[in-house]
Amino acid sequence: MELIVELLNITTGGNRIAVISQQTANSMGVHSSDRIKIAVGDRALIAIANIAENFPDNRIGCFRGN
C-alpha cells in the first residue's frame, strides 16, 4: 500500500516510530506496536507502528531518530 509520508518534527529516544490512522491500520492489518517496513525507492527501514485516532488516513508520520 502506498502512503504519503509526513516527517514529524519530534525526536524519539532511539526506536523508529511511525504513526498511522486507525482506518489505515485496519486496511493494512496492522496493530499498535507491530513492526512495519517503510520503503522509499531503494531505501527501507523498520519502524514500530503507533495508531492514532486523529491522524489523516492514507498517510504515515515518521518521527525523527536521535
C-alpha positions in Angstrom: 0.0 0.0 0.0 1.3 3.4 -0.9 1.0 6.1 1.8 2.0 9.8 1.8 5.0 10.3 4.2 4.9 13.2 6.7 8.1 13.9 8.6 7.2 14.8 12.2 9.5 17.2 14.0 9.5 15.0 17.1 12.6 13.1 18.2 12.3 9.6 19.7 14.7 8.0 22.2 16.2 5.6 19.6 13.3 3.5 18.4 11.9 4.3 15.0 8.2 5.1 15.4 5.6 5.6 12.7 2.1 7.0 13.2 -0.9 5.8 11.1 -4.6 6.3 11.5 -6.9 3.6 12.8 -8.6 3.2 9.4 -5.3 2.9 7.5 -4.1 0.4 10.1 -7.2 -1.7 9.7 -6.9 -1.7 5.9 -3.3 -2.9 6.2 -4.0 -5.4 9.1 -1.6 -3.5 11.4 -1.9 -3.4 15.2 -0.3 -1.0 17.6 3.3 -1.9 18.3 3.6 -4.1 15.2 6.8 -3.7 13.2 6.2 -2.2 9.8 8.6 -1.9 6.8 8.7 1.6 5.2 10.3 1.7 1.8 11.1 4.7 -0.4 12.9 3.9 -3.6 15.8 1.6 -2.8 15.9 2.6 0.9 13.9 0.8 3.6 13.6 0.8 7.4 11.6 -1.0 10.1 9.5 1.1 12.5 7.1 0.5 15.4 3.5 1.3 14.4 1.7 3.8 16.6 -2.1 4.0 15.9 -3.6 7.5 16.3 -7.3 8.3 16.1 -7.0 11.8 14.7 -4.2 11.2 12.1 -5.1 11.6 8.4 -5.9 8.5 6.5 -3.5 7.2 3.8 -0.6 9.0 5.5 2.3 7.8 7.6 4.0 10.1 10.1 7.7 9.3 10.8 9.3 10.5 13.9 13.0 11.7 13.8 15.6 9.3 15.2 18.1 10.6 17.8 
